[in-house]
Amino acid sequence: MSSTTVPLAQFRTRATSIFRDYAELTKLRVTSLIVITAWCGYFFGAHKAGVSWLNWGLLHALLGVGLVSSGTAALNEVMEHDIDALMRRTAVRPLPTGRMSMLHATAVGLLASVGGSLYLAVFTNPLTGLLTLLTSVVYLAAYTPLKRISPICTFVGAFPGAMPGVLGWAAVRGRLDWGTLVLFAILFVWQFPHFFSIAWLYREDYAKGGVKMLPVVEEDGRSTARRILAYSIVLIPISILPSLMGMAGKLYLVGAVALGAALLYFGMRLAFLNLPLVAAQSKTRARHVLQATVIYLPLLFALMMGNSI
């Protein structure tokens, strides 16, 4: 091996490690889903305004939303670095392991969050910049500290979690319409079966970290299962609103009902399982619910955009 090959290999290894650390810090997979959802909101906002959605405004909107989402995730990890160190699935993150300093992560988070909000205010409109900043503030100032206090954190966190579609819509329209409420409602309700199933799967980890998710504070998981079932039921009529409001056609209507029924099926399998939430079979079915929610949302939005009217 030549003398130049070794430094090059070391550089590549170091670059890969840095990328992984930033991907962990900014929760790249979650941020990607948020950006995709904002894209859906932008699409329908442009459709409502009678303009093409494929323009520079879309790039500005997605870049700004992505920056704020990344920065918020980084600040969240700064605030929860002590919790992350106690939980197996998060103990390998950059802050608990010491691969990144608190000052570095805080600077990255603030720069991305504030800079992204200002970017949106300048390159889209002030409303979008303000709403995005407020979404970040509510997530960090309300949801994040509540995770240590009460299961109500899931309900509070669902509000900023339901904002990406609204932000995309506002970026192109410069105002809020009824369509934004529809997108918000779908995301708001969808989050409950999604996050309750995650909390079910990682109950022991959350308990170690002192995170007061519902499956942690209840004994048998019945309340969690009932909520997963209830929100899965509510999601079906909520998801057909785009058709009723003229945002999507009949194909979407049929698809939304079919997707909702499939998600409800997995929720029922979990809810009617008479086992403690720590049992292996209950975790398997909770994982099925989680997988169903992950498949449900992009398919629903893809169908909505493909069958827009």
Stockholm file with secondary structure:
# STOCKHOLM 1.0

chainA/1-309         MSSTTVPLAQFRTRATSIFRDYAELTKLRVTSLIVITAWCGYFFGAHKAGVSWLNWGLLHALLGVGLVSSGTAALNEVMEHDIDALMRRTAVRPLPTGRMSMLHATAVGLLASVGGSLYLAVFTNPLTGLLTLLTSVVYLAAYTPLKRISPICTFVGAFPGAMPGVLGWAAVRGRLDWGTLVLFAILFVWQFPHFFSIAWLYREDYAKGGVKMLPVVEEDGRSTARRILAYSIVLIPISILPSLMGMAGKLYLVGAVALGAALLYFGMRLAFLNLPLVAAQSKTRARHVLQATVIYLPLLFALMMGNSI
#=GR chainA/1-309 SS CCTTHHHHHHHHHHHHHHHHHHHHHTTHHHHHHHHHHHHHHHHHHHHHHTSCSSSHHHHHHHHHHHHHHHHHHHHHHHHTHHHHHHSTTTTTSHHHHTSSCHHHHHHHHHHHHHHHHHHHHHHTCHHHHHHHHHHHHHIIIIIHHHTTTCTTHHHHHHHHHTCHHHHHHHHHHSSCCHHHHHHHHHHHHHHHHHHHHHHHHTHHHHHHHTCCCHHHHSSSSHHHHHHHHHHHHHHHHHHTHHHHTTSBCHHHHHHHHHHHHHHHHHHHHHHTCCSCTTSHHHHHHHHHHHHHHHHHHHHHHHHHHHTBC
#=GC SS_cons         CCTTHHHHHHHHHHHHHHHHHHHHHTTHHHHHHHHHHHHHHHHHHHHHHTSCSSSHHHHHHHHHHHHHHHHHHHHHHHHTHHHHHHSTTTTTSHHHHTSSCHHHHHHHHHHHHHHHHHHHHHHTCHHHHHHHHHHHHHIIIIIHHHTTTCTTHHHHHHHHHTCHHHHHHHHHHSSCCHHHHHHHHHHHHHHHHHHHHHHHHTHHHHHHHTCCCHHHHSSSSHHHHHHHHHHHHHHHHHHTHHHHTTSBCHHHHHHHHHHHHHHHHHHHHHHTCCSCTTSHHHHHHHHHHHHHHHHHHHHHHHHHHHTBC
//
